[in-house]
């Protein structure tokens, strides 16, 4: 199983549709449209779970807290999923993304980071942005890939990285999961 995670309006559903090559996930310009865990079976091999966004959403504070609890329950179930963490490639690192990246790392989840909306990053800024994003989110065991759902840029490379994360997760099932001391992002603290 792969859990697709990220802030509200980072492009989770759009990226999922682009990777699956089918309009399975509902896409909206309104932050917080995804308000449940949506499960998609891929080639009868594994599930992809489209999760509600953390951070700002046009929904009640109590709903955002419920989303956070749903995501935490999903990530701490046994067997643990692989994680696809989406961050907005156009923006400086966000505290809620840092918090989620730390939580995923400390729980030992096999994770790939996708920097979305890469088509909106000017070519003259791409090297600098990629360096900054890699510094914030990239680790030897947590690759970062800039992608564009709009143009399809780097989607095959992201697909290979997610497949490798799934394989790594399958190989590590025999190891007990690590207990995290980090907390997942608290959506009630976002504006």
C-alpha positions as CSV (number, residue, x, y, z in Angstrom):
1,X,0.0,0.0,0.0
2,X,1.1,3.6,-0.8
3,X,-0.3,6.5,1.2
4,X,-0.3,9.8,-0.8
5,X,0.2,12.6,1.7
6,X,0.6,16.4,1.5
7,X,-0.8,19.8,2.4
8,X,-4.2,20.8,1.2
9,X,-4.1,21.8,-2.5
10,X,-0.6,20.5,-3.1
11,X,-1.9,18.4,-6.0
12,X,-2.3,14.9,-4.5
13,X,-5.4,14.0,-6.5
14,X,-4.0,15.5,-9.7
15,X,-0.7,13.5,-9.3
16,X,-2.6,10.4,-8.5
17,X,-4.7,10.7,-11.7
18,X,-1.5,11.4,-13.7
19,X,0.3,8.4,-12.3
20,X,-2.6,6.0,-12.7
21,X,-3.4,7.5,-16.2
22,X,-7.1,7.6,-15.3
23,X,-9.3,10.2,-13.7
24,X,-9.9,8.3,-10.6
25,X,-9.5,11.0,-7.9
26,X,-11.7,14.0,-7.8
27,X,-9.7,17.2,-8.4
28,X,-10.7,20.7,-7.1
29,X,-9.2,24.1,-6.7
30,X,-10.8,24.3,-3.3
31,X,-8.4,23.2,-0.5
32,X,-9.6,20.3,1.6
33,X,-11.9,18.7,-1.0
34,X,-10.6,15.2,-0.2
35,X,-12.2,14.5,3.2
36,X,-11.8,10.7,3.5
37,X,-9.3,8.0,2.7
38,X,-9.9,7.0,-1.0
39,X,-8.5,3.5,-1.9
40,X,-7.4,2.6,-5.4
41,X,-6.3,-0.9,-6.4
42,X,-3.4,-0.8,-8.9
43,X,-3.0,-3.7,-11.3
44,X,-4.3,-6.1,-8.6
45,X,-0.9,-5.7,-6.9
46,X,-1.3,-3.0,-4.3
47,X,-3.4,-0.1,-3.1
48,X,-2.8,3.6,-3.4
49,X,-4.6,5.7,-0.7
50,X,-5.4,9.3,-1.4
51,X,-5.4,11.0,2.0
52,X,-7.0,14.3,3.0
53,X,-4.6,17.2,3.0
54,X,-3.1,18.5,6.2
55,X,-2.8,22.2,6.9
56,X,-5.2,24.8,5.5
57,X,-8.5,23.5,4.2
58,X,-11.9,25.1,3.7
59,X,-13.4,22.9,6.4
60,X,-14.1,23.1,10.1
61,X,-11.2,22.8,12.6
62,X,-12.7,19.6,14.1
63,X,-12.8,18.0,10.6
64,X,-9.1,18.9,10.1
65,X,-8.3,17.2,13.4
66,X,-10.3,14.1,12.3
67,X,-8.3,14.0,9.0
68,X,-5.1,14.1,11.0
69,X,-6.3,11.2,13.2
70,X,-7.3,9.2,10.1
71,X,-3.9,9.7,8.5
72,X,-2.0,8.8,11.7
73,X,-4.1,5.6,12.0
74,X,-3.4,4.7,8.4
75,X,0.4,5.3,8.8
76,X,0.7,3.3,12.0
77,X,-1.3,0.2,11.0
78,X,0.4,-3.0,10.4
79,X,1.8,-3.7,7.8
80,X,3.0,-0.1,7.4
81,X,2.4,1.5,4.1
82,X,5.0,3.1,1.9
83,X,4.5,6.9,1.7
84,X,4.5,9.3,-1.1
85,X,4.9,12.8,0.4
86,X,4.0,15.7,-1.8
87,X,5.5,19.1,-1.3
88,X,4.8,22.2,-3.4
89,X,8.0,22.6,-5.6
90,X,7.3,26.4,-6.0
91,X,7.4,27.2,-2.2
92,X,9.9,27.4,0.5
93,X,9.7,24.5,3.0
94,X,6.5,24.6,5.1
95,X,6.6,23.6,8.7
96,X,3.8,21.1,8.4
97,X,5.7,19.4,5.5
98,X,8.8,19.3,7.7
99,X,6.8,17.8,10.5
100,X,5.3,15.1,8.3
101,X,8.7,14.3,6.8
102,X,10.2,13.9,10.3
103,X,7.2,11.7,11.4
104,X,7.6,9.4,8.4
105,X,11.4,9.2,8.9
106,X,11.1,8.4,12.6
107,X,8.5,5.8,12.1
108,X,10.7,4.1,9.5
109,X,8.2,4.3,6.7
110,X,9.7,3.8,3.2
111,X,9.1,7.3,1.7
112,X,9.5,9.1,-1.6
113,X,9.1,12.9,-1.8
114,X,7.5,14.5,-4.9
115,X,8.0,18.2,-5.5
116,X,4.8,19.0,-7.3
117,X,3.9,21.8,-9.7
118,X,7.4,21.7,-11.2
119,X,6.2,23.1,-14.5
120,X,5.5,26.4,-12.6
121,X,9.1,26.7,-11.5
122,X,11.0,28.9,-13.9
123,X,13.9,27.1,-15.7
124,X,16.4,29.7,-14.3
125,X,15.3,28.8,-10.7
126,X,15.1,25.0,-11.0
127,X,18.6,24.1,-9.9
128,X,18.4,26.4,-6.8
129,X,14.9,25.1,-5.9
130,X,15.9,21.5,-6.3
131,X,19.0,22.1,-4.1
132,X,16.8,23.7,-1.4
133,X,14.1,21.0,-1.5
134,X,16.7,18.2,-1.4
135,X,18.3,19.9,1.6
136,X,14.9,20.1,3.4
137,X,13.4,16.7,2.5
138,X,15.9,14.5,0.7
139,X,17.8,11.7,2.6
140,X,19.8,8.8,1.2
141,X,16.8,6.5,1.9
142,X,14.2,9.2,1.0
143,X,14.6,10.3,-2.6
144,X,13.1,13.5,-3.9
145,X,11.7,13.9,-7.4
146,X,10.3,17.1,-8.9
147,X,7.2,16.3,-11.0
148,X,4.4,18.0,-13.0
149,X,1.0,16.4,-13.2
150,X,0.2,19.0,-15.9
151,X,3.0,18.2,-18.3
152,X,3.9,14.6,-17.2
153,X,7.5,15.7,-16.4
154,X,9.4,13.1,-14.4
155,X,6.3,10.9,-13.8
156,X,8.1,7.7,-15.0
157,X,11.0,8.4,-12.7
158,X,8.6,9.0,-9.8
159,X,6.7,5.7,-10.6
160,X,10.0,3.8,-10.5
161,X,10.9,5.4,-7.1
162,X,7.5,4.5,-5.7
163,X,7.9,0.9,-6.9
164,X,11.3,0.7,-5.2
165,X,9.7,2.1,-2.0
166,X,7.1,-0.6,-2.2
167,X,9.7,-3.3,-2.7
168,X,11.7,-1.9,0.2
169,X,8.6,-2.0,2.4
170,X,8.0,-5.6,1.4
171,X,11.5,-6.6,2.3
172,X,11.4,-4.8,5.7
173,X,8.1,-6.4,6.8
174,X,10.1,-8.9,8.9
175,X,11.6,-6.0,10.9
176,X,9.6,-4.5,13.7
177,X,8.5,-0.9,13.0
178,X,10.2,1.9,14.9
179,X,8.3,3.9,17.4
180,X,8.2,7.5,16.5
181,X,8.7,10.3,19.0
182,X,7.6,12.8,16.3
183,X,4.0,13.8,15.9
184,X,2.2,14.1,12.6
185,X,1.3,17.7,11.6
186,X,-1.4,19.3,13.7
187,X,-3.9,20.8,11.3
188,X,-5.3,23.0,14.0
189,X,-2.1,25.0,14.1
190,X,-2.2,25.9,10.5
191,X,-3.8,29.2,9.3
